[in-house]
Amino acid sequence: MNKINSVLKETLKEIIPSKETETYMSDEIKVFLEKINKRINKTKIKVEPFVGGSFAKKTLVKKGSYDVDLFLRFDKKYKEKDLTKLTKKLLKGIKKVSIVHGSRDYFQVNINPWFFIEVVPVIKVNNPKDSKNITDLSYSHVKYINKKIKSQKILDEIKLAKAFCSANETYGAESYVNGFSGYGIELLVYSYKSFEKFLKELSKKRKEKLIIDIEKDYKNSKEILFELNGSKLISPIILIDPTFKERNVLAALNEETFEKFKESAKAFLKRPSIGFFKKRQISLDELKENSKKEGNEFVLVLSKTKKQKGDIAGTKLLKFHKHLKKEIEKSFNVIDFGFKYGDKQEGKSYFIVKKKDYLLFSGPKEVDKNSVEKFKKEHNKTYLEKGRVFAKEKIEETIKSFMKKWTIKNKKKIKQMYVSKLKII
């Protein structure tokens, strides 16, 4: 217990942004809000700006670069399709603005190389049922967290949880992560009252799905499973949104990411260390060297896409990585593998493999004489088993030669998967 407390105390010093950083960000947001409010008064657009995200909820964690969400709550009289145009109008005259396309477009305003403001248009809704996009609920989320969490201790516990999940690559509801959202972590730690209990409770073995209903909006778990839409029940944890009981906050979390989290949680609880809060840098040179020593082969594949950076690009590149792994497994035993999305339009995949002794090809049935003859021409050594012809072929090529041949042969498929460039390193 003392060891954990000591580690967490030391970690907090490392993960909390400096007062100078937070003051600078706060000042810049005030200046930006003044500009937006002037534009609102001039254009007469019915809209209310509010600051959201971790910054507004006081759960910000130290990192290389920061972004602050500024939501523009447009009056319900405006149409969904007009939000982008109206936001552009309000941002007129503001420099270094770029648009990010998605389910609803939003804008990035670069203040300096390490700080930018994300301007997100939303519809002002009084009833969550009227929301047309998840971002429409952001105001309710900020309001709920700020109302419920007044204790600095709990806020610090949330920061520890966010830093832990980020370091162990389980933070983010994006499709290429399928992890815990920031709001989800805030609710979980608030519910369990500490970071340590958050780890202990989530890493427990359970026969049934974990269901958490903080505000007791339902009578029991059975009612939740009956009332909620089936698509919201797939995730390993069902966390009822206190601001909208028909929503599962952790719907994006999948089993793979959750298992990864549980492994990290158990390891930390067994041997607490500040290292669990720092992103582990994988040394590709070390992986390559170790695989050579163990008689395995190593290959690094760089993939690029022209799809928009963020969730779209990351998801496309992850999908390609998974497909590539399946293709490699046809000829090699995959000992280890990894994928890293670079936050822009680039991904890196590494594979450590061992060559299979041979490839087995299943041919036609013995009675199909024409097909058997054709199959035998394609393969040097064939044999008959249970009325069907088979062939075994020894694998001569290396993983790199396999990849080069596969790339040439599958140019069309690679393009269809939105990969614009593929480089074997």
Beta strands, then each sheet from edge to edge (+ up, - down):
strand 1: 47-51
strand 2: 66-74
strand 3: 97-100
strand 4: 106-112
strand 5: 115-123
strand 6: 210-212
strand 7: 237-241
strand 8: 244-248
strand 9: 297-304
strand 10: 332-341
strand 11: 346-355
strand 12: 358-365
strand 13: 382-385
strand 14: 388-394
strand 15: 421-424
sheet 1: 1+ 2- 5- 4+ 3-
sheet 2: 6+ 7+ 8-
sheet 3: 10+ 11- 9+ 15-
sheet 4: 12+ 14- 13+
end
